[in-house]
Amino acid sequence: MEESENMNQENRRSFLKKTGVPTAFAAGGFVNWNPAAYGANDKVTLALIGGHNQGRHDAKSFVEAGGVFKTVCDIDDEVIRKVSGEIKEWQKKDVGSAKDFRETLDDKDIDAVLIVTPDHWHAIMAILACQAGKDVYCEKPLSHTIHEGHLMRDAARKYDRVFQVGTQRRSMNHFKSAVEFATSGNLGNLCMIKAWMCQVRESIGNPPDGPVPPGVDYDRWLGPAPKRSFNPMRFHYNWRFFWDYCNSELGNQGVHMLDIAMWAIAEMKGLENSLPTRVSGQAGIYWLDDMKEVPDTQITTYDFGDYPLVWELRSFARHDPIEGTSAGTGFYGTEGTLIVDGRGWKVYQKDGKPGPSEKDSGGSHAANFLECVKSRKQPNSDVEIGRRSTTICHLGNIASRLGREVVFDPQTETFGDDEEANLFLRKEYREPYTLPEI
């Protein structure tokens, strides 16, 4: 074994010892560093890490695409019971369970893991999975900080892993053709790109802290986040509204629409030049007086030099949505405008005549990932693509939390000598749930 592999084994062994779970890693057992040779009809064996809400949805998509789940892992016994039963029904085959995700990494039968946990857990799980020789499908947004995104990309490259980020629009046919048209020159001089979300986030109230539900390993759910008492409104699903675990609606919903904008920007400028230099805007909680921490209203402008990218969030209303759609991306040029959402795309020409259009014709993000696990090709939303779209979300959140414009260096991916902004590039981790070394 090479020295670097010895070091990686030691990193995992140290993490496992600190968190007190003996596995083959800790014992220096077998790790499959080499991709399997798949036949055309071979099934990819999967583990689901995080079964609530989006995890259940992803699992169904993967079964429909031909994947087979061996294990469902969750910190909540009730989620395991419910989702395991559904997966068994979908795939007509039993599925095992675990409450510690590292058991799935120690299982040499498992080819790939789906990480569908709160955002604050993504980096630790994904890096360890790469080191264990597993391919990774990680839900959006990729990371909890910009620094974590760098490490996740580096781990995927170092350990030669197929790594897909859950920005599913990348695998839908009509989004691909929309980006192709928007960047073809047919819209004339492109002067602005917009992305938006119009929705209603009802009140979650201000309930007091309470007892941890039976069957829930709450300390493990908190993981690297600060220690605090259990509150039902900070737990399943609603964790999306608290900074310790989330990336606000920018990372939760906005990343999908912004990802299409970033796709087009990368086509025009090159992926390596697809980050902005200045970010500014206004955000706040203007509607409800509940316990949510993230903005319900946000307008953020990203300066790309040749044009701005504008993000708008309305979490207080879905009536009269922007451009007639609640979740879309718009490309505004001197000769026409293209609007695209989940239903399709349409061009509004300068002369008022009907322009080209296309309806949703399908596409499977899960199938793309499974195909790439077999072929070892890069998936549609490779880790570096997803990292950059997630970085856009981080930048908007940082400007919003500081309440001012920030100047960003796309080459170093820092804020130069702006020490206050640079503090947001990384975060503290609660022991023993610290980042693995790569």
Secondary structure, DSSP 8 states (H G I E B T S, - for coil): --HHHHHHHHHHHHHHHHHT---TTTTT-----S-----TT---EEEEE--STHHHHHHHHHHHTT-EEEEEE-SBHHHHHHHHHHHHHHHTS--EEESSTHHHHT-TT--EEEE-S-GGGHHHHHHHHHHTT-EEEE-SS--SSHHHHHHHHHHHHHTT--EEES-GGGG-HHHHHHHHHHTTTTT-SEEEEEEEEE-B-------------TTB-HHHHHTTS------GGGSTTGGGGSTTT--HHIIIIIHHHHHHHHHHHHHHH-GGG-S-SEEEEEEE--S--SS--S-SEEEEEEE-SSSEEEEEEESB--SS-GGG-SEEEEEEESSEEEEEETTEEEEEETTSSEEEEEE-----HHHHHHHHHHH----TTBHHHHHHHHHHHHHHHHHHHHTS-EE-BTTTTB-TT-HHHHGGGS----TT------
